[in-house]
């Protein structure tokens, strides 16, 4: 269909550039994701993973979700249930969804609904729980359960009502274009986008039919949750990358994700096939009392932001978080973004970065470029404790293993009938 | 006891690692430390130097391999930490550079789109591939790298020639293009002399000798030590000659090399003879019988070549202020017999004529429309004083040139000192003025040499002033007088086209390999991008082929 890989990639990039995702609703996950209506099913981050292969944070979140859904009364029962094989696990990415860290998403958790008004596809992501003991980092008891219930009963419905009052929903491209000029790169830093979202939604939250107490709780939660927009950005990126993947040709990476053991990527020319290699462990700064030895190996679907070309690739947009890269500062961020230019083949028509002399953010991660240069994408990430139940212990950066890109390149070569000795 | 560490996927250039090896070896308690990339060639070096460790088997060309010879394992680990710290320092210092840094050729070209020269100093094993990429993208190549196979050199140079590009090197230490010094080079004053050479230090020495004589260069083009061998056939030499021939600013050319293969020498000489401008050729160690072959002058030494080139450049400058005498004759009227003989001999040599052996009527040369007469010959002094005392006869002959429009250049000597005429310049100037007045419009350039000193009764300086006032050109020697005369009767054929792109403007550089070259280019104000090169696909040949096949 396409004469060359470059032509195919151009088509993929064209779809990516055309996509215009809008945040239109917040719904219970089961309403949006059919597989969650089929018995005891959980979505998880990364390429496919069985219970036994999951690392601490994901297992902890599974326990939390099983208790939250009423499948188990306590952690021990939940663990027996998970180990028994009675819970079906399936990657978020196979259901137009993404989830940060463990990515565990169950039927009654609310999800963000992002609709691409151009190509018509949707993407989903669960809601950010804020900081502290949170399920996505593997905590599962006490306040975690209380918060999950509140999100189901209060946050989700209030946001749904408020969004229902915004005609056509919120144009995320416009919001993000503004936020990137305010110092967000949408992975490690989302404070500007979160504030802008709250600014847009606050009048409608105030005007909706929920109780005054619930509205106050929601406004206070959004007001203190700096990373609330991360999950919105992830759904946005998933929506855009799926639009590009529909071309089904070329060598553009359409998904990067990790399940704590394997790093998996998908490529535009090889459909839903995963190319995996063992993950690295992120390095960075740790909260007091924790160290590198506590860090869980790389985990989560949030690398969908780097798949698009923001997050680590747009490090220069967010000088405030560059300390995570290393001891340096602005010049390290600049060097990182300049390095990423080597492996992304295009630039975003939407996201201009003032601190990069108004150069546009990267777009189009090309498997060929990664293998050729040996440069892997820089991923900004939170760091989970390796044991279930403890939660986030730091933040930093990590790179994917080269191996998955090398395997993908071999597969791309097969699809176009190129063979070498 | 040998301790081995491998730093996966962290490519460093060999010079950096050599410096680190030296520094780490000097640490207390360390017998020896060696740090190299894990290429097959480097692994051989580990083996040959008794530093082999079986862990090295698993190293790839993009891994840093560290061998520490010391008794204590903890000490070895300390050395590794020291190495990591230093590598981090190297990386940090690089960040401060004022020029862009790329990790691929493609990105380098994006960052400096008008780059037209690749300066390649990666290890010889990789240099040919890097150079090929630059040529394919339309860039000239300067290969500082050595240890490039001769087959690769020939292939690259032929590819360059097809594209109208040049490969300077491999093993090319020096070039200066449009004032931009590449690799080992001196900051040179600008001037009219182009230097082409297969010898790096030869080029540097000639250039600095030229500068010491108050002149300067347009360009210095290095060829690499093997270019003039029979195997390579002088491909780059011929390209460089073509480029310089099309460069109007290069008025004089110096060509320097060790003696080329005979058939290559013939080809190079033929090309030099077609350059339409003076050329000084120095084939070091080659006993050239002739001093000159047409426009090509042969020098024996580096300083001799520089001196000759500066003389010829001065002659060229003088010629540019004189009317053309193309196709006209040279007339030499000398009062001194030896001066006449020298002028006659030099003219005969240059024009392929024979000097007059019989000296009948004082003629030292009478051939090809040219003549040189010794007015001190017995014929002219019979019954009258020597013309150095009484210039009447020469003045008559000067005036007689008014009726001889076939002569366009007049060569004269003006001899001062005890016994000579009290004002030889004055009387000669008057005779020249009368001749010119009687000649009407037909132009003639008069060139005089002055023999004498400022202590002479006539005073050399005031004599010179009188000649200059009369529009007479003063030459420093009979040799330069004859050169100027020849230049006027045989001017270079006009029609030098537009200069070749390489020489038309100061180049913009993609530096690949040694970081220091980029630092120096940046400091000198040159537009440079550093390509932080690593083996493609981490040195995995299968992936390299795959990447190439999928472009």
Interface residues (C-beta under 8 A of the other chain):
Chain A: X5 X251 X328 X331 X332 X335 X338 X339 X341 X342 X368 X369 X371 X372 X373 X374 X375 X402 X406 X409 X410 X412 X413 X416 X418 X420 X421
Chain B: X9 X62 X92 X95 X96 X100 X101 X102 X103 X104 X106 X107 X110 X534 X536 X537 X538 X540 X542 X543 X545 X546 X547 X549 X550 X551
